[in-house]
Each structure stands twice: as C-alpha cells, then as structure tokens.
Amino acid sequence: MEGWDPSTKSALTQIPLLTTRAGPRDGGPWTQRLKEEYRALIAYTSMNKSNDNDWFRISAANPEGTRWEGTCWYVHNLRRYEFQLQFDIPVTYPATAPEIELPQLDGKTHKMYRGGKICLTVHFKPLWAKNCPRFGIAHALCLGLAPWLAAEVPILVDSGMVKHKDDEATSAES
C-alpha cells in the first residue's frame, strides 16, 4: 500500500478480506465465497454512503452469481456521468480478476478493450494476483474501476467523447 493516497488506504482497510478460494464450478464452496462477496460489497457500499461517496449500484444478474450488472457514476465539473456496468466471473476466479465492462464507452478510449472492458492489466492485475483469494468484487471496484473512472472520465468529457445527458437532450431538441 506504499504510495497510495490516504483515502484509498482507508477504504481498502474497511473492505473485509475474503477467505474462501472457490470459483463458479466449485459448488458448495462457491456458495460460501458468494456470501463473503456480498458481505464485502455491503461493507464497501455502507462505507461509501457514510462518507458521502456513493458511486455505484451492482447486483448479481443470475442466481449462480456469475454475471453482475449495475451502474456506476463519476462527478466531473459538478455534473454526474452515469454508465452501465457489467462483468462475468471468470471460470478461474478468484485466481483471475473479473474484466469490468462499461459498454457505453466502448471504443472511446485507448484504455479499454473490445466490448468496453476497461484496461486493468498494468496496475491492478498484479495486485489482484498477489492478494488472491483475499480480494473480491468490492476490491475490484475500489482498486480497479474507481481509479479508472477518475483517470478517464475527465479526459473523455473534456475531449467531447462523453456528453452529459442534459447536453444530449438539448442537442436532440434543436
């Protein structure tokens, strides 16, 4: 955690670490892992809300907990930019981190792969590998998606690649 800003360190220490090393194909242990994932997500969401830093909503899109969907947002210049969020849990999870997708931003930045998958290879994936199986979905959001949004959304907005919904509505009326 050397070199991290104090708010990131504080957030990370408040997200419970996971203990079960199980993936979607592991049956009962996967169910236990999912319970741990939910506990960590609830803790992270509660912490964000108590710090007035609420920035995402997410839930499992299927009963198996292998597909997740929701929304995330970033405030830039006092305007909220909201994006669809989705990802699948890889078969090799938790050894492999999920690939977080923001489909609306597909093709709008170089720090993204086909399908709107955000680039986390250089900074996040080594950290994930070092902390397997203790990291989970909440950690991927905190240490992967949050910094990506903070780095990319201002650039996308300032370059005109992303428009605020109010600006889009105004131009559609014209």
Buried (B, 14 or more C-beta within 10 A) or exposed (E): EEEEEEEBEEBBEBBBBBEBBBBBEBEEEBEBBBEBBBBBBEBBBEBBEEEEEEBBEBEBBEEEBBEBBBBBBBEBEEEEBBBBBBBBBBEEBBEBBBBBBBEEBBEBBEBBEEEBBBBBEEEBBEBBEEBBBBBBBBBBBBBBBBBBBEEBBBBBBEEEBBBBEEEEEEEEEE
